[in-house]
Amino acid sequence: MNYDIFNGDADGIIALLQLRLASPQQNKLITGVKRDINLVGQVDAAAGEKLTVLDISMEKNIDGVKRALSNGAEVFYADHHRSGEIPVHENLQAMIDLDANTCTALIIDQLLEGQFHEWAITAAYGDNLITKADQLAADAGLTKAEAEQLKELGTLINYNGYGAKIDDLHFHPANLYGSLLKYLSPLDVIADKASPFGQLQQAYQSDMEEALAVPANYRSELLSVYLLPDAAWARRIGGVYGNLLANQGPDSAHAVLTENADGSYLVSLRAPLSNKQGAGDICSQFITGGGRAAAAGINKLPKDKLSSFIDAVEGFYKA
């Protein structure tokens, strides 16, 4: 058996989408909510089997990768998050690019020589690489209206991945991937009234209205912090709300915190768009934290560590 292992957000879904549109395969799908990134460990691969791993940190999955390789499996790994030390092995093909202005779907786009380029642009929008995606859309000859459509779809696919558990989501990421696999172009998704687009659009608007009604809990020149309640809508909207805030205030960092059932905080941190670095390093200072330079998070930040988190963010960007 072969496995497709991917992040449940827009980048992970669309990275796999491109690969399987180019090379159709019926592999076992391993995915989950966006924060569920320890996915390779769920697979006990045997010799001759192949793992395709997309948009999850190799650093967080290194034990599973090494076990698969030692069992004789082949691993293809594409990602843009913190990788740690990449093993050297004849059965490992690693395409890792930590540039803050790329994403996994763009790495796959290069591999496929732009075969499904509009999908890759959609993923870039979903991963909040707005300037990069705008340039790619213009270079591809898309109209501004078409680019806005891809931006909305990418945002909606990304929005669907956020939640503490699968029940928080509108679509299981594997099911959403399966629904989107029917479309060669993302514009076809938007044109089809029976696609997931309409349902996600309506749900996103409802959840965003709830978030916009919550005032900042803390604000300085370097950082704004928003605290959202322990509610499904808050868990769904937190990440894309952080992206929205980052685009509205590009010279400041933004953190959206959602209360977990155990009283801790789920943290989504966005680096200033004018200084897209440090988010992953900051969050990695805390247990359950990690991510990439421009966007990162902490799954369970104890409430008594909130002030330490604020100090860490402001200390980094003050330097």
GULO-251486 format. One record per residue (C-alpha): residue number from 1; residue in three letters; x, y, z. Coordinates in nm, 3 decimals, padded with zeros to 5 digits, always signed. Each point is the difference from the previous one (the first is absolute). Example, Ala and Ser with C-alpha at 12.3 -4.5 7.8 and 13.67 -1.06 7.14 Angstrom:
BEGIN
{k 1	r ALA	xx +01.230	yy -00.450	zz +00.780}
{k 2	r SER	xx +00.137	yy +00.344	zz -00.066}
END
This chain:
BEGIN
{k 1	r MET	xx +00.000	yy +00.000	zz +00.000}
{k 2	r ASN	xx +00.115	yy +00.355	zz -00.076}
{k 3	r TYR	xx -00.088	yy +00.306	zz +00.208}
{k 4	r ASP	xx -00.075	yy +00.367	zz -00.067}
{k 5	r ILE	xx +00.071	yy +00.190	zz +00.322}
{k 6	r PHE	xx -00.092	yy +00.368	zz -00.003}
{k 7	r ASN	xx -00.091	yy +00.303	zz +00.208}
{k 8	r GLY	xx -00.374	yy +00.064	zz +00.007}
{k 9	r ASP	xx +00.035	yy +00.365	zz -00.102}
{k 10	r ALA	xx -00.007	yy +00.161	zz -00.345}
{k 11	r ASP	xx +00.370	yy -00.050	zz -00.066}
{k 12	r GLY	xx +00.004	yy -00.368	zz +00.093}
{k 13	r ILE	xx -00.322	yy -00.084	zz -00.183}
{k 14	r ILE	xx +00.094	yy +00.186	zz -00.317}
{k 15	r ALA	xx +00.357	yy -00.134	zz -00.002}
{k 16	r LEU	xx -00.143	yy -00.353	zz -00.008}
{k 17	r LEU	xx -00.272	yy +00.105	zz -00.243}
{k 18	r GLN	xx +00.260	yy +00.106	zz -00.256}
{k 19	r LEU	xx +00.195	yy -00.323	zz +00.036}
{k 20	r ARG	xx -00.305	yy -00.222	zz -00.040}
{k 21	r LEU	xx -00.143	yy +00.197	zz -00.290}
{k 22	r ALA	xx +00.334	yy -00.056	zz -00.172}
{k 23	r SER	xx +00.041	yy -00.361	zz +00.118}
{k 24	r PRO	xx -00.329	yy -00.158	zz +00.116}
{k 25	r GLN	xx +00.046	yy -00.254	zz +00.279}
{k 26	r GLN	xx -00.234	yy -00.159	zz +00.252}
{k 27	r ASN	xx +00.214	yy +00.028	zz +00.312}
{k 28	r LYS	xx -00.099	yy -00.008	zz +00.366}
{k 29	r LEU	xx -00.057	yy +00.358	zz +00.118}
{k 30	r ILE	xx +00.146	yy +00.112	zz +00.334}
{k 31	r THR	xx -00.099	yy +00.351	zz +00.110}
{k 32	r GLY	xx -00.183	yy +00.194	zz +00.270}
{k 33	r VAL	xx -00.064	yy +00.348	zz +00.132}
{k 34	r LYS	xx +00.268	yy +00.255	zz -00.088}
{k 35	r ARG	xx +00.177	yy -00.029	zz +00.337}
{k 36	r ASP	xx +00.012	yy -00.381	zz -00.022}
{k 37	r ILE	xx +00.345	yy -00.025	zz -00.155}
{k 38	r ASN	xx +00.145	yy -00.314	zz +00.164}
{k 39	r LEU	xx -00.141	yy -00.209	zz -00.282}
{k 40	r VAL	xx +00.286	yy -00.216	zz -00.127}
{k 41	r GLY	xx +00.004	yy -00.187	zz +00.330}
{k 42	r GLN	xx -00.349	yy -00.132	zz -00.080}
{k 43	r VAL	xx +00.143	yy -00.210	zz -00.283}
{k 44	r ASP	xx +00.184	yy -00.330	zz +00.043}
{k 45	r ALA	xx +00.144	yy -00.020	zz -00.349}
{k 46	r ALA	xx +00.166	yy -00.314	zz -00.132}
{k 47	r ALA	xx +00.270	yy -00.060	zz -00.261}
{k 48	r GLY	xx -00.112	yy +00.099	zz -00.348}
{k 49	r GLU	xx -00.273	yy +00.235	zz +00.121}
{k 50	r LYS	xx +00.016	yy +00.372	zz -00.071}
{k 51	r LEU	xx -00.086	yy +00.297	zz +00.219}
{k 52	r THR	xx -00.077	yy +00.338	zz -00.157}
{k 53	r VAL	xx +00.022	yy +00.259	zz +00.279}
{k 54	r LEU	xx -00.113	yy +00.357	zz -00.058}
{k 55	r ASP	xx -00.004	yy +00.322	zz +00.203}
{k 56	r ILE	xx +00.086	yy -00.133	zz +00.345}
{k 57	r SER	xx +00.326	yy +00.067	zz +00.182}
{k 58	r MET	xx +00.263	yy -00.270	zz -00.043}
{k 59	r GLU	xx +00.140	yy +00.105	zz +00.337}
{k 60	r LYS	xx -00.329	yy -00.103	zz +00.163}
{k 61	r ASN	xx -00.022	yy -00.324	zz -00.201}
{k 62	r ILE	xx +00.361	yy -00.110	zz -00.009}
{k 63	r ASP	xx -00.053	yy -00.316	zz +00.209}
{k 64	r GLY	xx -00.269	yy -00.122	zz -00.238}
{k 65	r VAL	xx +00.211	yy +00.084	zz -00.303}
{k 66	r LYS	xx +00.302	yy -00.187	zz +00.136}
{k 67	r ARG	xx -00.214	yy -00.302	zz +00.090}
{k 68	r ALA	xx -00.153	yy -00.012	zz -00.348}
{k 69	r LEU	xx +00.344	yy +00.021	zz -00.162}
{k 70	r SER	xx +00.144	yy -00.268	zz +00.228}
{k 71	r ASN	xx -00.292	yy -00.226	zz -00.095}
{k 72	r GLY	xx +00.094	yy +00.035	zz -00.367}
{k 73	r ALA	xx -00.277	yy +00.242	zz -00.103}
{k 74	r GLU	xx +00.050	yy +00.288	zz -00.241}
{k 75	r VAL	xx -00.076	yy +00.355	zz +00.119}
{k 76	r PHE	xx -00.070	yy +00.306	zz -00.214}
{k 77	r TYR	xx -00.010	yy +00.305	zz +00.226}
{k 78	r ALA	xx -00.090	yy +00.358	zz -00.104}
{k 79	r ASP	xx -00.039	yy +00.278	zz +00.253}
{k 80	r HIS	xx +00.089	yy +00.356	zz +00.106}
{k 81	r HIS	xx -00.007	yy -00.027	zz +00.382}
{k 82	r ARG	xx +00.289	yy -00.054	zz +00.243}
{k 83	r SER	xx +00.171	yy -00.317	zz -00.116}
{k 84	r GLY	xx +00.274	yy -00.067	zz +00.250}
{k 85	r GLU	xx +00.282	yy -00.216	zz -00.137}
{k 86	r ILE	xx -00.114	yy -00.173	zz -00.317}
{k 87	r PRO	xx +00.113	yy -00.366	zz -00.015}
{k 88	r VAL	xx +00.215	yy -00.112	zz -00.290}
{k 89	r HIS	xx -00.152	yy -00.322	zz -00.134}
{k 90	r GLU	xx -00.035	yy -00.155	zz -00.343}
{k 91	r ASN	xx -00.375	yy -00.049	zz +00.053}
{k 92	r LEU	xx -00.067	yy +00.361	zz +00.105}
{k 93	r GLN	xx -00.077	yy +00.276	zz -00.249}
{k 94	r ALA	xx -00.033	yy +00.325	zz +00.194}
{k 95	r MET	xx -00.110	yy +00.328	zz -00.156}
{k 96	r ILE	xx +00.026	yy +00.242	zz +00.292}
{k 97	r ASP	xx -00.003	yy +00.378	zz -00.050}
{k 98	r LEU	xx -00.016	yy +00.220	zz +00.310}
{k 99	r ASP	xx -00.037	yy +00.328	zz -00.191}
{k 100	r ALA	xx -00.272	yy +00.209	zz +00.167}
{k 101	r ASN	xx -00.148	yy +00.080	zz -00.341}
{k 102	r THR	xx -00.068	yy -00.353	zz -00.113}
{k 103	r CYS	xx -00.232	yy -00.285	zz +00.097}
{k 104	r THR	xx -00.018	yy -00.371	zz -00.066}
{k 105	r ALA	xx -00.243	yy +00.035	zz -00.292}
{k 106	r LEU	xx +00.244	yy +00.237	zz -00.172}
{k 107	r ILE	xx +00.278	yy -00.255	zz +00.051}
{k 108	r ILE	xx -00.220	yy -00.263	zz -00.167}
{k 109	r ASP	xx -00.089	yy +00.253	zz -00.271}
{k 110	r GLN	xx +00.369	yy +00.026	zz -00.088}
{k 111	r LEU	xx +00.033	yy -00.379	zz -00.001}
{k 112	r LEU	xx -00.295	yy -00.029	zz -00.242}
{k 113	r GLU	xx +00.124	yy +00.294	zz -00.209}
{k 114	r GLY	xx -00.319	yy +00.198	zz +00.053}
{k 115	r GLN	xx -00.238	yy -00.269	zz -00.123}
{k 116	r PHE	xx -00.272	yy +00.112	zz +00.245}
{k 117	r HIS	xx +00.128	yy +00.349	zz +00.064}
{k 118	r GLU	xx -00.336	yy +00.157	zz +00.089}
{k 119	r TRP	xx -00.036	yy -00.250	zz +00.283}
{k 120	r ALA	xx +00.348	yy +00.091	zz +00.128}
{k 121	r ILE	xx -00.093	yy +00.369	zz -00.004}
{k 122	r THR	xx -00.315	yy -00.083	zz +00.197}
{k 123	r ALA	xx +00.212	yy -00.175	zz +00.264}
{k 124	r ALA	xx +00.235	yy +00.298	zz +00.024}
{k 125	r TYR	xx -00.299	yy +00.223	zz +00.067}
{k 126	r GLY	xx -00.126	yy -00.247	zz +00.260}
{k 127	r ASP	xx +00.339	yy +00.002	zz +00.173}
{k 128	r ASN	xx -00.020	yy +00.382	zz +00.016}
{k 129	r LEU	xx +00.277	yy +00.056	zz -00.255}
{k 130	r ILE	xx -00.212	yy +00.277	zz -00.146}
{k 131	r THR	xx +00.272	yy +00.205	zz -00.171}
{k 132	r LYS	xx +00.159	yy -00.312	zz -00.146}
{k 133	r ALA	xx -00.335	yy -00.134	zz -00.118}
{k 134	r ASP	xx -00.101	yy +00.335	zz -00.151}
{k 135	r GLN	xx +00.322	yy +00.004	zz -00.203}
{k 136	r LEU	xx -00.044	yy -00.360	zz -00.112}
{k 137	r ALA	xx -00.359	yy +00.070	zz -00.102}
{k 138	r ALA	xx +00.103	yy +00.307	zz -00.201}
{k 139	r ASP	xx +00.285	yy -00.190	zz -00.166}
{k 140	r ALA	xx -00.244	yy -00.277	zz -00.091}
{k 141	r GLY	xx -00.229	yy +00.250	zz -00.174}
{k 142	r LEU	xx -00.288	yy -00.033	zz +00.244}
{k 143	r THR	xx -00.233	yy +00.296	zz +00.033}
{k 144	r LYS	xx -00.028	yy +00.177	zz +00.335}
{k 145	r ALA	xx -00.347	yy -00.150	zz +00.040}
{k 146	r GLU	xx +00.133	yy -00.352	zz -00.059}
{k 147	r ALA	xx +00.285	yy +00.061	zz +00.245}
{k 148	r GLU	xx -00.251	yy +00.112	zz +00.264}
{k 149	r GLN	xx -00.198	yy -00.319	zz -00.059}
{k 150	r LEU	xx +00.309	yy -00.213	zz +00.054}
{k 151	r LYS	xx +00.082	yy +00.200	zz +00.312}
{k 152	r GLU	xx -00.344	yy -00.063	zz +00.145}
{k 153	r LEU	xx +00.007	yy -00.371	zz -00.080}
{k 154	r GLY	xx +00.348	yy -00.041	zz +00.148}
{k 155	r THR	xx -00.109	yy +00.181	zz +00.314}
{k 156	r LEU	xx -00.309	yy -00.219	zz +00.034}
{k 157	r ILE	xx +00.191	yy -00.327	zz -00.044}
{k 158	r ASN	xx +00.249	yy +00.119	zz +00.261}
{k 159	r TYR	xx -00.281	yy +00.108	zz +00.233}
{k 160	r ASN	xx -00.148	yy -00.350	zz -00.012}
{k 161	r GLY	xx +00.319	yy -00.150	zz +00.148}
{k 162	r TYR	xx -00.012	yy +00.185	zz +00.331}
{k 163	r GLY	xx -00.151	yy -00.162	zz +00.306}
{k 164	r ALA	xx +00.093	yy -00.194	zz +00.312}
{k 165	r LYS	xx -00.159	yy -00.316	zz -00.139}
{k 166	r ILE	xx -00.152	yy -00.124	zz -00.323}
{k 167	r ASP	xx -00.353	yy +00.068	zz +00.130}
{k 168	r ASP	xx +00.083	yy +00.374	zz +00.001}
{k 169	r LEU	xx +00.052	yy -00.005	zz -00.377}
{k 170	r HIS	xx -00.263	yy +00.029	zz -00.271}
{k 171	r PHE	xx +00.173	yy -00.266	zz -00.212}
{k 172	r HIS	xx +00.248	yy -00.268	zz +00.098}
{k 173	r PRO	xx +00.319	yy +00.106	zz -00.187}
{k 174	r ALA	xx +00.017	yy -00.336	zz -00.178}
{k 175	r ASN	xx -00.358	yy +00.044	zz -00.121}
{k 176	r LEU	xx +00.061	yy +00.358	zz -00.107}
{k 177	r TYR	xx +00.307	yy -00.114	zz -00.193}
{k 178	r GLY	xx -00.210	yy -00.270	zz -00.168}
{k 179	r SER	xx -00.267	yy +00.251	zz -00.098}
{k 180	r LEU	xx +00.254	yy +00.242	zz -00.148}
{k 181	r LEU	xx +00.184	yy -00.272	zz -00.191}
{k 182	r LYS	xx -00.283	yy +00.005	zz -00.256}
{k 183	r TYR	xx +00.103	yy +00.345	zz -00.125}
{k 184	r LEU	xx +00.296	yy +00.070	zz -00.227}
{k 185	r SER	xx -00.027	yy +00.373	zz +00.077}
{k 186	r PRO	xx -00.096	yy +00.178	zz +00.323}
{k 187	r LEU	xx -00.218	yy +00.233	zz -00.207}
{k 188	r ASP	xx -00.214	yy -00.303	zz -00.083}
{k 189	r VAL	xx -00.057	yy -00.056	zz +00.373}
{k 190	r ILE	xx -00.136	yy +00.351	zz +00.037}
{k 191	r ALA	xx -00.221	yy -00.033	zz -00.307}
{k 192	r ASP	xx -00.156	yy -00.327	zz +00.118}
{k 193	r LYS	xx -00.295	yy +00.068	zz +00.231}
{k 194	r ALA	xx +00.027	yy -00.357	zz +00.132}
{k 195	r SER	xx +00.363	yy +00.040	zz +00.113}
{k 196	r PRO	xx +00.104	yy +00.063	zz +00.364}
{k 197	r PHE	xx +00.068	yy +00.367	zz -00.081}
{k 198	r GLY	xx -00.345	yy +00.137	zz +00.084}
{k 199	r GLN	xx -00.029	yy -00.178	zz +00.335}
{k 200	r LEU	xx +00.347	yy +00.108	zz +00.109}
{k 201	r GLN	xx -00.062	yy +00.358	zz -00.114}
{k 202	r GLN	xx -00.315	yy +00.032	zz +00.209}
{k 203	r ALA	xx +00.156	yy -00.162	zz +00.307}
{k 204	r TYR	xx +00.313	yy +00.216	zz -00.023}
{k 205	r GLN	xx -00.202	yy +00.320	zz -00.011}
{k 206	r SER	xx -00.198	yy -00.103	zz +00.306}
{k 207	r ASP	xx +00.307	yy -00.093	zz +00.206}
{k 208	r MET	xx +00.190	yy +00.313	zz -00.106}
{k 209	r GLU	xx -00.283	yy +00.224	zz +00.117}
{k 210	r GLU	xx +00.033	yy -00.158	zz +00.346}
{k 211	r ALA	xx +00.378	yy +00.061	zz +00.006}
{k 212	r LEU	xx -00.023	yy +00.361	zz -00.118}
{k 213	r ALA	xx -00.224	yy +00.078	zz +00.297}
{k 214	r VAL	xx +00.279	yy -00.090	zz +00.247}
{k 215	r PRO	xx +00.227	yy +00.295	zz +00.098}
{k 216	r ALA	xx +00.375	yy -00.035	zz +00.043}
{k 217	r ASN	xx +00.104	yy -00.129	zz +00.343}
{k 218	r TYR	xx +00.347	yy +00.154	zz -00.031}
{k 219	r ARG	xx +00.149	yy +00.243	zz -00.248}
{k 220	r SER	xx +00.339	yy +00.166	zz -00.046}
{k 221	r GLU	xx +00.199	yy +00.125	zz -00.297}
{k 222	r LEU	xx +00.155	yy -00.346	zz -00.034}
{k 223	r LEU	xx -00.287	yy -00.237	zz +00.076}
{k 224	r SER	xx -00.377	yy -00.031	zz +00.020}
{k 225	r VAL	xx -00.161	yy -00.288	zz +00.191}
{k 226	r TYR	xx -00.359	yy -00.118	zz -00.039}
{k 227	r LEU	xx -00.162	yy -00.250	zz +00.238}
{k 228	r LEU	xx -00.282	yy -00.211	zz -00.141}
{k 229	r PRO	xx -00.228	yy -00.226	zz +00.208}
{k 230	r ASP	xx -00.012	yy -00.379	zz +00.021}
{k 231	r ALA	xx -00.245	yy -00.039	zz -00.288}
{k 232	r ALA	xx +00.003	yy -00.187	zz -00.330}
{k 233	r TRP	xx -00.030	yy +00.321	zz -00.204}
{k 234	r ALA	xx +00.303	yy +00.146	zz +00.177}
{k 235	r ARG	xx +00.211	yy -00.311	zz -00.059}
{k 236	r ARG	xx -00.094	yy +00.005	zz -00.368}
{k 237	r ILE	xx +00.066	yy +00.368	zz -00.066}
{k 238	r GLY	xx +00.311	yy +00.060	zz +00.212}
{k 239	r GLY	xx +00.265	yy -00.067	zz -00.264}
{k 240	r VAL	xx -00.157	yy +00.181	zz -00.293}
{k 241	r TYR	xx -00.096	yy +00.286	zz +00.231}
{k 242	r GLY	xx +00.368	yy +00.030	zz +00.086}
{k 243	r ASN	xx +00.077	yy +00.023	zz -00.372}
{k 244	r LEU	xx -00.261	yy +00.273	zz -00.043}
{k 245	r LEU	xx +00.145	yy +00.200	zz +00.289}
{k 246	r ALA	xx +00.353	yy -00.041	zz -00.139}
{k 247	r ASN	xx -00.107	yy +00.144	zz -00.334}
{k 248	r GLN	xx -00.179	yy +00.292	zz +00.168}
{k 249	r GLY	xx +00.302	yy +00.085	zz +00.219}
{k 250	r PRO	xx +00.311	yy -00.115	zz -00.189}
{k 251	r ASP	xx +00.252	yy +00.167	zz +00.233}
{k 252	r SER	xx -00.119	yy -00.179	zz +00.316}
{k 253	r ALA	xx -00.012	yy -00.359	zz +00.121}
{k 254	r HIS	xx -00.343	yy -00.143	zz +00.076}
{k 255	r ALA	xx -00.106	yy -00.284	zz +00.229}
{k 256	r VAL	xx -00.343	yy -00.157	zz +00.012}
{k 257	r LEU	xx -00.052	yy -00.214	zz +00.310}
{k 258	r THR	xx -00.293	yy -00.237	zz +00.041}
{k 259	r GLU	xx -00.086	yy -00.152	zz +00.336}
{k 260	r ASN	xx +00.043	yy -00.378	zz +00.016}
{k 261	r ALA	xx -00.235	yy -00.215	zz +00.207}
{k 262	r ASP	xx +00.279	yy -00.055	zz +00.258}
{k 263	r GLY	xx +00.044	yy +00.376	zz +00.052}
{k 264	r SER	xx +00.315	yy +00.037	zz -00.210}
{k 265	r TYR	xx +00.020	yy +00.203	zz -00.321}
{k 266	r LEU	xx +00.027	yy -00.110	zz -00.361}
{k 267	r VAL	xx +00.228	yy +00.261	zz -00.155}
{k 268	r SER	xx +00.027	yy +00.118	zz -00.362}
{k 269	r LEU	xx +00.290	yy +00.244	zz -00.044}
{k 270	r ARG	xx +00.065	yy +00.203	zz -00.313}
{k 271	r ALA	xx +00.329	yy +00.182	zz -00.051}
{k 272	r PRO	xx -00.020	yy +00.354	zz -00.140}
{k 273	r LEU	xx -00.041	yy -00.022	zz -00.376}
{k 274	r SER	xx +00.272	yy +00.264	zz -00.028}
{k 275	r ASN	xx +00.236	yy -00.229	zz +00.196}
{k 276	r LYS	xx -00.101	yy -00.359	zz -00.072}
{k 277	r GLN	xx +00.226	yy -00.180	zz +00.242}
{k 278	r GLY	xx +00.010	yy -00.139	zz +00.350}
{k 279	r ALA	xx -00.350	yy -00.139	zz +00.057}
{k 280	r GLY	xx +00.112	yy -00.362	zz -00.005}
{k 281	r ASP	xx +00.301	yy +00.069	zz +00.222}
{k 282	r ILE	xx -00.215	yy +00.188	zz +00.253}
{k 283	r CYS	xx -00.268	yy -00.267	zz +00.022}
{k 284	r SER	xx +00.258	yy -00.279	zz +00.019}
{k 285	r GLN	xx +00.116	yy +00.147	zz +00.333}
{k 286	r PHE	xx -00.325	yy -00.133	zz +00.149}
{k 287	r ILE	xx -00.103	yy -00.364	zz +00.040}
{k 288	r THR	xx -00.241	yy -00.102	zz -00.281}
{k 289	r GLY	xx +00.120	yy +00.296	zz -00.210}
{k 290	r GLY	xx +00.145	yy +00.013	zz -00.350}
{k 291	r GLY	xx -00.054	yy +00.123	zz -00.355}
{k 292	r ARG	xx +00.180	yy +00.202	zz -00.262}
{k 293	r ALA	xx +00.158	yy +00.343	zz -00.020}
{k 294	r ALA	xx -00.313	yy +00.196	zz -00.097}
{k 295	r ALA	xx -00.269	yy -00.199	zz +00.182}
{k 296	r ALA	xx +00.010	yy -00.234	zz +00.296}
{k 297	r GLY	xx -00.199	yy -00.118	zz +00.298}
{k 298	r ILE	xx -00.015	yy -00.162	zz +00.340}
{k 299	r ASN	xx -00.254	yy -00.273	zz +00.064}
{k 300	r LYS	xx -00.020	yy +00.043	zz +00.377}
{k 301	r LEU	xx +00.140	yy +00.316	zz +00.158}
{k 302	r PRO	xx -00.066	yy +00.006	zz +00.376}
{k 303	r LYS	xx -00.183	yy +00.316	zz +00.103}
{k 304	r ASP	xx +00.277	yy +00.092	zz +00.242}
{k 305	r LYS	xx +00.243	yy -00.001	zz -00.296}
{k 306	r LEU	xx -00.188	yy +00.265	zz -00.197}
{k 307	r SER	xx +00.213	yy +00.286	zz +00.129}
{k 308	r SER	xx +00.314	yy -00.200	zz -00.081}
{k 309	r PHE	xx -00.132	yy -00.055	zz -00.352}
{k 310	r ILE	xx -00.067	yy +00.373	zz -00.045}
{k 311	r ASP	xx +00.348	yy +00.081	zz +00.130}
{k 312	r ALA	xx +00.154	yy -00.253	zz -00.240}
{k 313	r VAL	xx -00.180	yy +00.146	zz -00.300}
{k 314	r GLU	xx +00.077	yy +00.361	zz +00.084}
{k 315	r GLY	xx +00.357	yy -00.082	zz +00.094}
{k 316	r PHE	xx +00.060	yy -00.163	zz -00.336}
{k 317	r TYR	xx -00.144	yy +00.280	zz -00.212}
{k 318	r LYS	xx +00.144	yy +00.278	zz +00.215}
{k 319	r ALA	xx +00.352	yy -00.129	zz -00.066}
END
